[in-house]
């Protein structure tokens, strides 16, 4: 049973455009929702995270939108740059122990 | 520098030959975890540890063992590796849920 569903699998965006990646979850016990960015040959790195009592969080060009009633959250990358080309993973966590990941989205920002 | 260190980075081994992948963190984190990453499947948790001598199974624990005898180290043991354990493995640590996990650089394992 996949607890966190991520879409799309891959995404091509022109430089300067908005990249949007969506995730949906089933388990209402999840209480922490991070996004990770992974470049080839590297481990995932925490990008931005949100708790379910907040509907939006913005850090620079990256914004998480959270819809608790719909059990959905999304990552928006404004003014996308070629350096943003990477694989992005959404995740959800309950308590201190379990971090469940989506399957990832490969983002390519074309120059 | 705060980091999670995994060794080796690359490993090719034969079916059935026991191996250990080491993981060490220098951040005094209580929580550590192992993940495997496979194309199309994303990151799946193998085992995690909430503190010394406290470990629990993740989503895909079959064929793996772990131990947490010291706070900084969390080795992953494959007693009898099989080809379906060919994967990219990541160790991660976390102080608590506020900060999220810090990942190591990964170990690419090939079992022939």
Interface residues (C-beta under 8 A of the other chain):
Chain A: X6 X31 X32 X34 X36 X41 X42 X43 X44 X45 X46 X49 X89 X93 X95 X96 X97 X98 X99 X100 X101 X102 X103 X104
Chain B: X4 X31 X33 X35 X40 X41 X42 X43 X44 X45 X48 X50 X56 X58 X59 X90 X92 X94 X96 X97 X98 X99 X100 X101 X102 X103 X104 X105 X106
